[in-house]
Amino acid sequence: MRWSAIFAPGACVLDVAAGSGRHTTWLSAQGFRVTAVDRDAEAMQRLSGHAETIVADLEQNPWPLPGRRFDAVVVTNYLWRPLFTNLVAALAEGGVLVYETFAAGQETVGRPSRPDFLLGPGELLHAVKGLRIVAFEDGLLRGPERFVQRIVAVREQASVSPARYPLDPSPGQPGSVESTDSGTLE
């Protein structure tokens, strides 16, 4: 929610591994045009009124959106490292990547606990090489305890200088932390 303040008004947003559609539904309600991708056909059917939906197994099949570009890409609680290149390539000029998932240390407090599903220290920084980092966090969240890594990165527009990315959205604006900040980067 907080970082939606730097999305262009009416932006085309890709929600990767959308699951039940919590982000898709919220983003759509804010006036963003959303494309939701997930392998769960039933979940995508339920979201069809809120977004363009694509049923795709991102781990077993080719990238389902070759050549498409988005103003924002949102990924939460999902990690499939071979997608990093596609996610960065899916950003239009000026596009924003918002990514949060579990990190090393999570195995000490709960699931997931397999190293395959946990980011190594600073791993997202390397995954978005070439993009401008607006925000990065890597550590322990409380209530419930979980280790996460979060990044907000932008494919900068050459024609915009200096770039301005509001780190403190105005109260009442989309992305305003006072609205319903749940401790997750949305």
Secondary structure as the mmCIF struct_conf table of DSSP 4:
data_model
#
loop_
_struct_conf.conf_type_id
_struct_conf.id
_struct_conf.beg_label_comp_id
_struct_conf.beg_label_asym_id
_struct_conf.beg_label_seq_id
_struct_conf.end_label_comp_id
_struct_conf.end_label_asym_id
_struct_conf.end_label_seq_id
HELX_RH_3T_P HELX_RH_3T_P1 ARG A 2 ILE A 6
BEND BEND1 PHE A 7 PHE A 7
HELX_LH_PP_P HELX_LH_PP_P1 ALA A 8 ALA A 8
TURN_TY1_P TURN_TY1_P1 PRO A 9 GLY A 10
STRN STRN1 CYS A 12 VAL A 16
TURN_TY1_P TURN_TY1_P2 ALA A 17 ALA A 17
TURN_TY1_P TURN_TY1_P3 GLY A 19 SER A 20
HELX_RH_AL_P HELX_RH_AL_P1 ARG A 22 ALA A 29
TURN_TY1_P TURN_TY1_P4 GLN A 30 GLY A 31
STRN STRN2 ARG A 33 ASP A 38
BEND BEND2 ARG A 39 ARG A 39
HELX_RH_AL_P HELX_RH_AL_P2 ALA A 41 LEU A 47
TURN_TY1_P TURN_TY1_P5 SER A 48 HIS A 50
BEND BEND3 ALA A 51 ALA A 51
STRN STRN3 GLU A 52 VAL A 55
TURN_TY1_P TURN_TY1_P6 LEU A 58 GLN A 60
BEND BEND4 ASN A 61 ASN A 61
BEND BEND5 PRO A 64 PRO A 64
TURN_TY1_P TURN_TY1_P7 PRO A 66 GLY A 67
STRN STRN4 PHE A 70 THR A 76
BEND BEND6 ASN A 77 ASN A 77
HELX_RH_3T_P HELX_RH_3T_P2 ARG A 81 LEU A 83
HELX_RH_AL_P HELX_RH_AL_P3 PHE A 84 ALA A 89
TURN_TY1_P TURN_TY1_P8 ALA A 90 ALA A 90
STRN STRN5 LEU A 91 PHE A 102
STRN STRN6 ALA A 103 ALA A 103
TURN_TY1_P TURN_TY1_P9 ALA A 104 GLY A 105
HELX_RH_3T_P HELX_RH_3T_P3 GLN A 106 THR A 108
TURN_TY1_P TURN_TY1_P10 VAL A 109 VAL A 109
BEND BEND7 GLY A 110 ARG A 111
BEND BEND8 ARG A 114 ARG A 114
HELX_RH_3T_P HELX_RH_3T_P4 PRO A 115 PHE A 117
BEND BEND9 LEU A 118 LEU A 118
STRN STRN7 LEU A 119 LEU A 119
HELX_LH_PP_P HELX_LH_PP_P2 GLY A 120 GLY A 120
TURN_TY1_P TURN_TY1_P11 PRO A 121 GLY A 122
HELX_RH_AL_P HELX_RH_AL_P4 GLU A 123 ALA A 127
TURN_TY1_P TURN_TY1_P12 VAL A 128 GLY A 130
BEND BEND10 LEU A 131 LEU A 131
STRN STRN8 ARG A 132 LEU A 141
TURN_TY1_P TURN_TY1_P13 ARG A 142 GLU A 145
STRN STRN9 ARG A 146 VAL A 154
TURN_TY1_P TURN_TY1_P14 ALA A 158 SER A 159
BEND BEND11 SER A 161 PRO A 162
BEND BEND12 LEU A 167 ASP A 168
HELX_LH_PP_P HELX_LH_PP_P3 PRO A 169 SER A 170
TURN_TY1_P TURN_TY1_P15 PRO A 171 GLY A 172
BEND BEND13 GLN A 173 GLN A 173
TURN_TY1_P TURN_TY1_P16 PRO A 174 GLY A 175
HELX_RH_AL_P HELX_RH_AL_P5 VAL A 177 THR A 180
BEND BEND14 GLY A 183 THR A 184
#
